[in-house]
């Protein structure tokens, strides 16, 4: 009988024991696998599908926790996407589209819709795959898009607060800024202003985004780059806008209080009362956003190495919830939005072709 020659070279880099015998790849535990099975294992291992034998993260043996996270993300994705989309369509198909503040709210809702539909859906896929590695280019693009949309939402909240401020305090300036060209320029700036901070790390020029397996997310790189970009994003993209928004609404409150002292029939002034109600609604939206995102930014600065992944996860989920609550605030606090929602959902909106046909038919009768 011919002597068998064993080849003891390692097939996998993760110390899985294989050797070659009689044309088959054989496990050290004496279990055999076909060549096609080994090739498939090599491919899946390269893609990052880790098994329990070499998975070192906390979630490796927490499948039930991963399932809960996946269900939460999918639910928030559906609810947030639907709510923000309905807000956009209700504004477009009603007379709210003629109101400057509602136009800004529609642009804000578009940013929320993109975040919920794109970022949260991809995050649900990441939770489902539960991998320890991910393609670097994909994560850089996803991280750049994620933080760009967060910045866009923050800038929109600042712009809305500024328009509320000039509407109450400097009415002449408000009329100038509410014309078509300044408003379009303002919306364009709101969508592009975060790019100088989020585009460089997305292409690896100043900071970087990478996959952090500890929290199963594409976020800031914690090891190979300096953290100056992260600090700059937190400072210019969160702290400074929060201070500006707080100043605007505090000034509005002071003006309203002093005016109520001078004018006894303040409640009978319909335009001023409406402006204050809208300001109160947007203040509520900013408060929800601030309370939802403040823990996230603080934890990202405090725990740069992601050594406490649980805190990163719960703070991220709270931030996701805040992106979904805006339509609820519109419905609860504003009668015009409630009417726009109801008419759109029942098909009784201004731009409904059936309604226009019926109205034209009635006019001919």
C-alpha contacts under 8 A as a table, 3 or more apart, distances in Angstrom:
res1	aa1	res2	aa2	distance
4	X	21	X	7.44
4	X	22	X	7.60
5	X	21	X	7.05
6	X	19	X	6.90
6	X	20	X	6.11
6	X	21	X	5.71
7	X	19	X	5.57
7	X	20	X	5.27
7	X	21	X	7.12
8	X	18	X	7.30
8	X	19	X	4.88
8	X	20	X	6.95
9	X	18	X	7.65
9	X	19	X	6.31
10	X	13	X	7.11
10	X	15	X	7.32
10	X	16	X	7.66
10	X	17	X	6.81
10	X	18	X	6.29
10	X	19	X	7.03
11	X	16	X	7.60
11	X	17	X	7.73
11	X	18	X	6.26
11	X	19	X	7.64
12	X	15	X	6.04
12	X	16	X	5.79
12	X	17	X	7.74
12	X	18	X	7.89
12	X	42	X	7.39
13	X	16	X	7.41
14	X	54	X	7.14
17	X	27	X	5.79
17	X	28	X	5.32
17	X	29	X	7.99
18	X	25	X	6.29
18	X	26	X	5.46
18	X	27	X	4.55
18	X	28	X	5.82
19	X	25	X	5.74
19	X	26	X	5.39
19	X	27	X	6.52
19	X	28	X	7.19
20	X	23	X	6.51
20	X	24	X	5.73
20	X	25	X	4.70
20	X	26	X	5.97
21	X	24	X	5.42
21	X	25	X	6.41
21	X	26	X	6.61
24	X	32	X	7.20
24	X	33	X	6.86
24	X	34	X	6.08
24	X	35	X	6.47
25	X	32	X	6.38
25	X	33	X	5.78
25	X	34	X	6.46
25	X	35	X	6.44
25	X	38	X	7.48
26	X	30	X	6.42
26	X	31	X	6.14
26	X	32	X	4.53
26	X	33	X	6.14
27	X	30	X	5.24
27	X	31	X	5.18
27	X	32	X	5.88
27	X	33	X	7.55
28	X	31	X	7.30
33	X	37	X	6.14
33	X	38	X	6.72
34	X	37	X	5.27
34	X	38	X	6.50
35	X	38	X	5.14
35	X	39	X	6.24
36	X	39	X	5.07
36	X	40	X	6.17
37	X	40	X	5.12
37	X	41	X	6.15
38	X	41	X	4.90
38	X	42	X	6.10
39	X	42	X	4.99
39	X	43	X	6.25
40	X	43	X	5.12
40	X	44	X	6.17
41	X	44	X	5.22
41	X	45	X	5.91
42	X	45	X	5.10
42	X	46	X	6.14
43	X	46	X	5.10
43	X	47	X	6.29
44	X	47	X	5.04
44	X	48	X	6.38
44	X	49	X	5.54
45	X	48	X	5.13
45	X	49	X	5.34
45	X	50	X	6.31
46	X	49	X	7.52
47	X	133	X	7.17
47	X	134	X	7.03
48	X	131	X	5.45
48	X	132	X	5.79
48	X	133	X	4.70
48	X	134	X	6.39
49	X	129	X	7.53
49	X	130	X	7.57
49	X	131	X	5.20
49	X	132	X	7.02
49	X	133	X	7.69
50	X	54	X	6.67
50	X	55	X	5.95
50	X	131	X	6.17
50	X	132	X	6.39
51	X	54	X	6.04
51	X	55	X	6.01
52	X	55	X	5.17
52	X	60	X	6.34
52	X	61	X	7.47
55	X	60	X	6.02
55	X	132	X	7.42
56	X	60	X	6.92
57	X	60	X	5.73
57	X	132	X	7.90
57	X	213	X	7.21
57	X	214	X	6.05
58	X	61	X	7.18
58	X	62	X	7.34
58	X	214	X	7.19
59	X	62	X	4.74
59	X	63	X	6.99
59	X	65	X	7.60
59	X	66	X	7.16
60	X	63	X	7.21
62	X	65	X	5.33
62	X	66	X	6.44
63	X	66	X	5.05
63	X	67	X	6.16
64	X	67	X	5.00
64	X	68	X	6.33
65	X	68	X	5.12
65	X	69	X	6.25
66	X	69	X	5.04
66	X	70	X	6.08
66	X	127	X	6.39
66	X	128	X	7.55
66	X	130	X	7.95
67	X	70	X	5.05
67	X	71	X	6.19
67	X	127	X	7.96
67	X	128	X	7.77
68	X	71	X	5.15
68	X	72	X	6.19
69	X	72	X	5.15
69	X	73	X	6.19
69	X	127	X	7.19
70	X	73	X	5.22
70	X	74	X	6.15
70	X	124	X	5.41
70	X	127	X	5.82
70	X	128	X	6.68
71	X	74	X	5.21
71	X	75	X	6.09
72	X	75	X	5.18
72	X	76	X	6.16
73	X	76	X	5.15
73	X	77	X	5.95
73	X	120	X	6.16
73	X	121	X	7.48
73	X	123	X	7.30
73	X	124	X	5.83
74	X	77	X	4.97
74	X	78	X	6.23
74	X	120	X	7.21
74	X	121	X	6.75
74	X	124	X	6.23
75	X	78	X	5.28
75	X	79	X	6.08
76	X	79	X	5.11
76	X	80	X	5.61
76	X	116	X	7.31
76	X	120	X	7.60
76	X	320	X	7.19
76	X	321	X	6.82
76	X	324	X	6.96
77	X	80	X	5.37
77	X	81	X	5.86
77	X	116	X	4.96
77	X	117	X	5.84
77	X	120	X	5.47
77	X	121	X	6.25
78	X	81	X	5.33
78	X	82	X	5.99
78	X	116	X	7.67
78	X	117	X	7.53
79	X	82	X	5.29
79	X	83	X	5.98
79	X	324	X	6.69
80	X	83	X	5.23
80	X	84	X	6.04
80	X	112	X	7.44
80	X	113	X	6.66
80	X	116	X	5.60
80	X	117	X	7.72
80	X	323	X	6.80
80	X	324	X	4.26
80	X	325	X	7.59
81	X	84	X	5.47
81	X	85	X	5.92
81	X	112	X	7.56
81	X	113	X	4.90
81	X	114	X	7.61
81	X	116	X	5.38
81	X	117	X	5.49
81	X	324	X	7.79
82	X	85	X	5.17
82	X	86	X	6.00
82	X	113	X	7.82
83	X	86	X	5.21
83	X	87	X	6.25
83	X	324	X	7.07
83	X	327	X	5.64
84	X	87	X	5.00
84	X	88	X	6.32
84	X	109	X	5.09
84	X	110	X	6.77
84	X	112	X	6.36
84	X	113	X	5.25
84	X	324	X	7.52
84	X	326	X	7.70
84	X	327	X	6.36
85	X	88	X	5.14
85	X	89	X	6.25
85	X	109	X	7.23
85	X	110	X	7.25
85	X	113	X	6.20
86	X	89	X	5.14
86	X	90	X	5.87
86	X	341	X	7.34
87	X	90	X	5.12
87	X	91	X	6.23
87	X	106	X	6.88
87	X	109	X	6.78
87	X	327	X	6.54
87	X	341	X	7.32
88	X	91	X	5.31
88	X	92	X	6.23
88	X	106	X	5.16
88	X	107	X	7.88
88	X	109	X	6.38
88	X	110	X	6.87
89	X	92	X	5.00
89	X	93	X	5.97
89	X	344	X	7.64
90	X	93	X	5.35
90	X	94	X	6.08
90	X	337	X	7.82
90	X	340	X	5.38
90	X	341	X	5.60
90	X	344	X	5.74
91	X	94	X	5.41
91	X	95	X	7.18
91	X	96	X	5.14
91	X	97	X	5.25
91	X	102	X	7.00
91	X	103	X	7.62
91	X	106	X	6.73
91	X	340	X	7.05
92	X	95	X	7.80
92	X	96	X	7.24
92	X	97	X	5.45
93	X	97	X	7.53
93	X	344	X	7.15
93	X	349	X	5.77
93	X	350	X	5.77
93	X	351	X	5.43
93	X	352	X	7.67
94	X	97	X	6.31
94	X	340	X	6.21
94	X	349	X	6.00
94	X	350	X	5.54
94	X	351	X	7.37
95	X	98	X	5.77
95	X	99	X	7.63
95	X	350	X	7.55
96	X	99	X	5.35
96	X	102	X	5.92
96	X	103	X	7.64
96	X	336	X	7.88
96	X	340	X	7.87
97	X	100	X	7.69
97	X	102	X	6.37
97	X	103	X	5.92
98	X	102	X	7.74
98	X	103	X	7.49
99	X	102	X	5.27
99	X	103	X	6.25
100	X	103	X	5.13
100	X	104	X	6.47
100	X	178	X	6.34
100	X	183	X	7.91
101	X	104	X	5.08
101	X	105	X	6.17
101	X	160	X	6.93
101	X	163	X	7.59
102	X	105	X	4.78
102	X	106	X	6.00
103	X	106	X	4.98
103	X	107	X	6.33
104	X	107	X	5.07
104	X	108	X	6.17
104	X	156	X	7.27
104	X	160	X	6.69
104	X	187	X	7.43
105	X	108	X	4.90
105	X	109	X	6.03
105	X	160	X	7.79
106	X	109	X	4.97
106	X	110	X	6.21
107	X	110	X	5.02
107	X	111	X	6.56
107	X	156	X	7.79
107	X	187	X	7.50
108	X	111	X	5.25
108	X	112	X	6.39
108	X	152	X	7.95
108	X	153	X	6.09
108	X	156	X	5.89
108	X	157	X	7.66
109	X	112	X	4.89
109	X	113	X	5.98
110	X	113	X	4.96
110	X	114	X	6.21
111	X	114	X	5.20
111	X	115	X	6.22
111	X	149	X	6.21
111	X	152	X	6.79
111	X	153	X	6.23
112	X	115	X	5.11
112	X	116	X	6.12
112	X	149	X	7.80
112	X	153	X	7.13
112	X	323	X	6.08
112	X	324	X	7.58
113	X	116	X	5.24
113	X	117	X	5.89
114	X	117	X	5.25
114	X	118	X	5.67
114	X	119	X	7.51
114	X	149	X	7.73
115	X	118	X	5.50
115	X	119	X	5.17
115	X	120	X	6.79
115	X	146	X	7.07
115	X	149	X	6.34
115	X	150	X	7.91
116	X	119	X	5.87
116	X	120	X	5.15
116	X	121	X	7.18
116	X	320	X	7.96
116	X	323	X	7.57
116	X	324	X	7.82
117	X	120	X	6.07
117	X	121	X	5.85
118	X	121	X	5.40
118	X	122	X	6.19
119	X	122	X	5.31
119	X	123	X	6.07
119	X	142	X	7.55
119	X	146	X	6.33
120	X	123	X	4.87
120	X	124	X	6.15
121	X	124	X	5.11
121	X	125	X	6.54
122	X	125	X	5.03
122	X	126	X	6.33
123	X	126	X	4.94
123	X	127	X	6.23
123	X	217	X	7.16
124	X	127	X	5.11
124	X	128	X	6.14
125	X	128	X	4.94
125	X	129	X	6.19
126	X	129	X	5.20
126	X	130	X	6.05
126	X	131	X	7.43
126	X	216	X	6.74
126	X	217	X	7.45
127	X	130	X	5.16
127	X	216	X	6.72
130	X	216	X	7.20
131	X	134	X	7.13
131	X	213	X	7.29
131	X	216	X	7.81
132	X	213	X	5.18
132	X	216	X	7.93
133	X	211	X	7.06
133	X	213	X	6.91
134	X	138	X	7.73
134	X	139	X	7.18
134	X	211	X	6.39
135	X	138	X	5.45
135	X	139	X	6.36
136	X	139	X	5.16
136	X	140	X	6.17
136	X	210	X	6.28
136	X	211	X	7.24
137	X	140	X	5.12
137	X	141	X	6.25
138	X	141	X	5.25
138	X	142	X	6.09
139	X	142	X	4.98
139	X	143	X	5.85
139	X	209	X	6.60
139	X	210	X	5.48
139	X	211	X	5.97
139	X	218	X	5.22
139	X	219	X	7.79
140	X	143	X	5.20
140	X	144	X	6.05
140	X	201	X	7.56
140	X	202	X	4.89
140	X	203	X	6.97
140	X	204	X	7.99
140	X	208	X	7.15
140	X	209	X	4.92
140	X	210	X	5.91
140	X	218	X	7.28
141	X	144	X	5.14
141	X	145	X	6.14
141	X	202	X	5.87
142	X	145	X	5.14
142	X	146	X	5.97
142	X	218	X	6.60
143	X	146	X	5.04
143	X	147	X	6.23
143	X	202	X	6.86
143	X	209	X	5.69
143	X	210	X	7.47
143	X	218	X	5.34
143	X	219	X	5.40
143	X	220	X	7.70
144	X	147	X	5.55
144	X	148	X	5.94
144	X	198	X	5.55
144	X	199	X	6.27
144	X	201	X	7.18
144	X	202	X	4.93
144	X	209	X	7.27
145	X	148	X	5.08
145	X	149	X	6.17
146	X	149	X	5.46
146	X	150	X	6.44
147	X	150	X	4.92
147	X	151	X	6.08
147	X	198	X	6.50
148	X	151	X	5.03
148	X	152	X	6.12
148	X	194	X	5.77
148	X	195	X	6.43
148	X	198	X	5.86
149	X	152	X	4.86
149	X	153	X	6.20
150	X	153	X	5.20
150	X	154	X	6.30
151	X	154	X	5.00
151	X	155	X	6.12
151	X	194	X	5.35
151	X	237	X	6.12
152	X	155	X	5.15
152	X	156	X	6.13
152	X	190	X	6.01
152	X	191	X	5.46
152	X	192	X	7.64
152	X	193	X	7.51
152	X	194	X	6.38
153	X	156	X	5.13
153	X	157	X	6.29
154	X	157	X	5.19
154	X	158	X	6.35
154	X	237	X	7.22
154	X	238	X	7.21
154	X	241	X	7.09
155	X	158	X	4.98
155	X	159	X	6.14
155	X	190	X	5.55
155	X	191	X	7.97
155	X	193	X	7.72
155	X	241	X	7.28
156	X	159	X	4.98
156	X	160	X	6.08
156	X	190	X	5.93
157	X	160	X	5.16
157	X	161	X	6.15
157	X	245	X	7.62
157	X	286	X	6.64
158	X	161	X	5.10
158	X	162	X	6.17
158	X	241	X	6.17
158	X	242	X	7.87
158	X	244	X	7.09
158	X	245	X	5.60
159	X	162	X	5.01
159	X	163	X	6.19
159	X	186	X	7.86
159	X	190	X	7.67
160	X	163	X	5.13
160	X	164	X	6.12
160	X	282	X	7.59
161	X	164	X	5.04
161	X	165	X	6.08
161	X	245	X	5.79
161	X	248	X	6.04
161	X	249	X	6.84
161	X	279	X	7.74
161	X	282	X	7.39
161	X	283	X	7.87
162	X	165	X	4.93
162	X	166	X	6.27
162	X	245	X	7.44
162	X	248	X	6.30
163	X	166	X	5.26
163	X	167	X	5.97
163	X	174	X	6.82
164	X	167	X	5.06
164	X	168	X	6.36
164	X	248	X	7.82
164	X	252	X	7.90
164	X	275	X	7.67
164	X	279	X	6.03
165	X	168	X	5.39
165	X	169	X	5.86
165	X	170	X	7.45
165	X	248	X	5.53
165	X	249	X	6.92
165	X	251	X	7.30
165	X	252	X	5.98
166	X	169	X	5.05
166	X	170	X	4.49
166	X	171	X	5.90
166	X	173	X	6.49
166	X	174	X	5.30
167	X	170	X	5.94
167	X	171	X	4.99
167	X	173	X	7.92
167	X	174	X	5.29
167	X	275	X	7.61
168	X	171	X	6.30
168	X	252	X	6.50
168	X	255	X	7.67
168	X	272	X	7.75
168	X	275	X	7.27
168	X	276	X	7.98
169	X	252	X	7.06
169	X	255	X	7.08
170	X	173	X	5.54
170	X	174	X	6.36
171	X	174	X	4.92
171	X	175	X	6.45
172	X	175	X	5.34
172	X	176	X	6.64
173	X	176	X	5.14
173	X	177	X	6.23
174	X	177	X	5.18
174	X	178	X	5.99
175	X	178	X	5.11
175	X	179	X	6.81
176	X	179	X	5.86
176	X	182	X	7.79
177	X	182	X	5.41
177	X	183	X	6.28
178	X	182	X	6.70
178	X	183	X	5.78
179	X	182	X	5.95
179	X	183	X	6.17
180	X	183	X	5.34
180	X	184	X	6.21
181	X	184	X	5.24
181	X	185	X	6.20
182	X	185	X	5.09
182	X	186	X	6.06
183	X	186	X	5.03
183	X	187	X	6.30
184	X	187	X	5.17
184	X	188	X	6.16
185	X	188	X	5.05
185	X	189	X	6.15
186	X	189	X	5.15
186	X	190	X	6.16
187	X	190	X	4.97
187	X	191	X	6.48
188	X	191	X	5.33
188	X	192	X	6.36
189	X	192	X	5.16
189	X	193	X	5.51
190	X	193	X	5.70
190	X	194	X	7.90
191	X	194	X	7.22
192	X	195	X	5.60
193	X	196	X	6.85
194	X	197	X	5.69
194	X	198	X	6.28
194	X	237	X	7.48
195	X	198	X	5.03
195	X	199	X	5.21
196	X	199	X	5.85
196	X	200	X	6.90
197	X	200	X	6.53
197	X	201	X	7.73
197	X	229	X	7.17
197	X	232	X	7.64
197	X	233	X	6.34
198	X	201	X	5.95
198	X	202	X	6.39
198	X	233	X	7.95
199	X	202	X	5.01
199	X	203	X	6.50
200	X	203	X	5.40
200	X	204	X	6.03
200	X	205	X	4.99
200	X	206	X	5.10
200	X	207	X	7.03
200	X	208	X	7.71
201	X	204	X	4.65
201	X	205	X	5.75
201	X	206	X	5.05
201	X	207	X	4.58
201	X	208	X	4.07
201	X	209	X	6.06
201	X	229	X	7.67
202	X	205	X	7.79
202	X	208	X	6.10
202	X	209	X	6.15
203	X	208	X	7.36
204	X	207	X	6.09
204	X	208	X	4.99
204	X	209	X	7.63
205	X	208	X	7.39
206	X	229	X	6.52
207	X	220	X	7.80
207	X	221	X	7.34
207	X	225	X	5.71
207	X	226	X	6.37
207	X	227	X	6.71
207	X	228	X	7.31
207	X	229	X	5.59
207	X	230	X	7.50
208	X	220	X	6.12
208	X	221	X	5.46
208	X	225	X	6.89
209	X	218	X	6.47
209	X	219	X	5.14
209	X	220	X	4.57
209	X	221	X	5.15
210	X	218	X	5.35
210	X	219	X	5.70
210	X	220	X	6.13
210	X	221	X	5.26
211	X	216	X	7.17
211	X	217	X	5.78
211	X	218	X	4.34
211	X	219	X	6.33
211	X	221	X	7.66
212	X	215	X	5.86
212	X	216	X	5.78
212	X	217	X	5.59
212	X	218	X	6.13
212	X	219	X	6.80
212	X	221	X	7.72
213	X	216	X	4.61
213	X	217	X	6.79
214	X	306	X	6.81
214	X	307	X	7.93
214	X	309	X	5.93
215	X	306	X	7.56
215	X	309	X	5.41
215	X	310	X	7.74
215	X	312	X	6.91
215	X	313	X	6.54
220	X	230	X	7.29
221	X	224	X	6.72
221	X	225	X	6.65
222	X	225	X	6.92
222	X	227	X	7.70
222	X	304	X	5.93
222	X	305	X	5.40
222	X	306	X	7.75
223	X	305	X	7.42
226	X	229	X	7.61
227	X	230	X	5.20
227	X	231	X	6.32
228	X	231	X	5.12
228	X	232	X	6.05
229	X	232	X	4.95
229	X	233	X	6.08
230	X	233	X	5.14
230	X	234	X	6.27
230	X	301	X	7.81
231	X	234	X	5.17
231	X	235	X	6.05
231	X	301	X	7.33
232	X	235	X	5.05
232	X	236	X	5.79
232	X	237	X	7.46
233	X	236	X	5.45
233	X	237	X	4.90
233	X	238	X	7.11
234	X	237	X	5.33
234	X	238	X	5.16
234	X	239	X	6.40
234	X	297	X	6.64
235	X	238	X	5.68
235	X	239	X	4.93
235	X	240	X	6.11
236	X	239	X	6.23
236	X	240	X	5.32
236	X	241	X	7.10
237	X	240	X	6.72
237	X	241	X	6.56
238	X	241	X	5.52
238	X	242	X	6.07
239	X	242	X	5.19
239	X	243	X	6.29
240	X	243	X	5.18
240	X	244	X	6.24
241	X	244	X	4.97
241	X	245	X	5.99
242	X	245	X	5.13
242	X	246	X	6.00
242	X	290	X	7.74
243	X	246	X	5.14
243	X	247	X	6.18
244	X	247	X	5.14
244	X	248	X	6.32
245	X	248	X	5.12
245	X	249	X	6.34
246	X	249	X	5.41
246	X	250	X	5.93
247	X	250	X	5.08
247	X	251	X	6.02
248	X	251	X	5.22
248	X	252	X	6.25
249	X	252	X	4.89
249	X	253	X	6.13
249	X	279	X	7.65
249	X	283	X	6.99
250	X	253	X	5.04
250	X	254	X	6.25
251	X	254	X	5.08
251	X	255	X	6.20
252	X	255	X	5.23
252	X	256	X	6.10
253	X	256	X	5.12
253	X	257	X	6.08
254	X	257	X	5.14
254	X	258	X	6.18
255	X	258	X	5.23
255	X	259	X	5.98
256	X	259	X	5.11
256	X	260	X	6.06
256	X	276	X	7.90
257	X	260	X	5.18
257	X	261	X	6.46
258	X	261	X	5.16
258	X	262	X	6.54
259	X	262	X	5.14
259	X	263	X	5.91
259	X	266	X	7.61
260	X	263	X	5.20
260	X	264	X	6.45
260	X	265	X	7.97
260	X	266	X	5.72
261	X	264	X	6.85
263	X	266	X	5.53
265	X	268	X	5.31
265	X	269	X	6.89
266	X	269	X	5.39
266	X	272	X	7.85
266	X	273	X	7.55
267	X	270	X	7.12
267	X	273	X	6.34
268	X	273	X	7.79
269	X	272	X	5.65
269	X	273	X	6.12
270	X	273	X	5.17
270	X	274	X	6.06
271	X	274	X	5.17
271	X	275	X	6.18
272	X	275	X	5.07
272	X	276	X	6.19
273	X	276	X	5.12
273	X	277	X	6.16
274	X	277	X	5.10
274	X	278	X	6.24
275	X	278	X	5.21
275	X	279	X	6.15
276	X	279	X	4.89
276	X	280	X	6.06
277	X	280	X	5.02
277	X	281	X	6.25
277	X	334	X	7.88
278	X	281	X	5.05
278	X	282	X	6.30
278	X	334	X	7.49
279	X	282	X	5.21
279	X	283	X	6.05
280	X	283	X	4.98
280	X	284	X	6.20
281	X	284	X	5.10
281	X	285	X	6.41
281	X	329	X	7.14
281	X	330	X	7.30
281	X	333	X	6.17
281	X	334	X	7.50
282	X	285	X	4.93
282	X	286	X	6.16
283	X	286	X	5.07
283	X	287	X	6.09
284	X	287	X	5.02
284	X	288	X	6.27
284	X	329	X	7.63
285	X	288	X	5.18
285	X	289	X	6.24
285	X	326	X	6.26
285	X	329	X	6.95
286	X	289	X	5.01
286	X	290	X	5.96
287	X	290	X	5.02
287	X	291	X	6.02
288	X	291	X	5.24
288	X	292	X	5.96
288	X	322	X	5.98
288	X	325	X	7.95
289	X	292	X	5.06
289	X	293	X	6.01
289	X	319	X	7.36
289	X	322	X	5.49
289	X	323	X	7.22
290	X	293	X	5.36
290	X	294	X	5.57
291	X	294	X	5.58
291	X	295	X	7.36
292	X	295	X	6.88
292	X	296	X	7.61
292	X	315	X	7.57
292	X	318	X	5.27
292	X	319	X	4.42
292	X	320	X	7.73
292	X	321	X	7.39
292	X	322	X	5.48
293	X	296	X	5.15
293	X	297	X	6.38
293	X	315	X	7.45
293	X	316	X	7.76
293	X	318	X	7.31
293	X	319	X	4.93
293	X	322	X	7.84
294	X	297	X	5.43
294	X	298	X	6.19
295	X	298	X	5.15
295	X	299	X	6.02
295	X	315	X	5.73
296	X	299	X	5.34
296	X	300	X	6.20
296	X	312	X	6.79
296	X	315	X	4.87
296	X	316	X	5.91
296	X	319	X	7.09
297	X	300	X	5.08
297	X	301	X	6.32
298	X	301	X	5.26
298	X	302	X	6.04
299	X	302	X	4.94
299	X	303	X	5.61
299	X	304	X	7.92
299	X	311	X	7.22
299	X	312	X	6.63
299	X	315	X	7.90
300	X	303	X	5.47
300	X	304	X	5.69
300	X	306	X	7.97
300	X	312	X	7.40
301	X	304	X	5.72
303	X	306	X	5.50
303	X	307	X	6.60
303	X	308	X	7.10
304	X	307	X	7.95
306	X	309	X	5.69
306	X	312	X	7.59
308	X	311	X	5.89
308	X	312	X	6.97
309	X	312	X	5.07
309	X	313	X	6.23
310	X	313	X	5.12
310	X	314	X	6.36
311	X	314	X	5.46
311	X	315	X	6.08
312	X	315	X	5.38
312	X	316	X	6.03
313	X	316	X	5.14
313	X	317	X	6.25
314	X	317	X	5.11
314	X	318	X	6.27
315	X	318	X	5.16
315	X	319	X	6.33
316	X	319	X	5.08
316	X	320	X	6.27
317	X	320	X	4.96
317	X	321	X	6.25
318	X	321	X	5.07
318	X	322	X	6.43
319	X	322	X	5.17
319	X	323	X	6.69
320	X	323	X	5.30
320	X	324	X	6.86
321	X	324	X	5.27
321	X	325	X	6.58
322	X	325	X	5.37
322	X	326	X	7.42
323	X	326	X	6.68
324	X	327	X	7.15
325	X	328	X	5.24
325	X	329	X	6.45
326	X	329	X	5.13
326	X	330	X	6.30
327	X	330	X	5.00
327	X	331	X	6.17
328	X	331	X	5.14
328	X	332	X	6.18
329	X	332	X	5.19
329	X	333	X	5.86
329	X	334	X	7.95
330	X	333	X	5.54
330	X	334	X	5.54
330	X	337	X	6.05
330	X	338	X	7.39
331	X	334	X	5.93
331	X	335	X	7.30
331	X	337	X	5.91
331	X	338	X	5.04
331	X	341	X	7.96
332	X	335	X	7.87
332	X	338	X	7.62
334	X	337	X	5.52
334	X	338	X	6.47
335	X	338	X	5.06
335	X	339	X	6.21
336	X	339	X	5.13
336	X	340	X	6.13
337	X	340	X	4.89
337	X	341	X	5.98
338	X	341	X	5.17
338	X	342	X	6.13
339	X	342	X	5.14
339	X	343	X	6.09
340	X	343	X	5.25
340	X	344	X	6.04
340	X	349	X	7.55
341	X	344	X	5.25
341	X	345	X	6.09
342	X	345	X	5.29
342	X	346	X	6.05
343	X	346	X	5.17
343	X	347	X	5.85
343	X	348	X	4.51
343	X	349	X	5.17
344	X	347	X	5.06
344	X	348	X	5.90
344	X	349	X	5.19
345	X	348	X	7.67
346	X	349	X	8.00
347	X	352	X	6.73
348	X	352	X	6.85
348	X	355	X	6.83
349	X	352	X	5.47
349	X	355	X	7.55
350	X	355	X	7.29
350	X	356	X	7.61
351	X	355	X	7.59
351	X	356	X	7.20
352	X	355	X	5.28
352	X	356	X	6.37
353	X	356	X	5.08
353	X	357	X	6.10
354	X	357	X	5.07
354	X	358	X	6.21
355	X	358	X	5.10
355	X	359	X	6.10
356	X	359	X	5.07
356	X	360	X	6.05
357	X	360	X	5.21
357	X	361	X	6.08
358	X	361	X	4.97
358	X	362	X	6.15
359	X	362	X	5.05
359	X	363	X	6.20
360	X	363	X	5.02
360	X	364	X	6.39
361	X	364	X	5.28
361	X	365	X	6.50
362	X	365	X	5.17
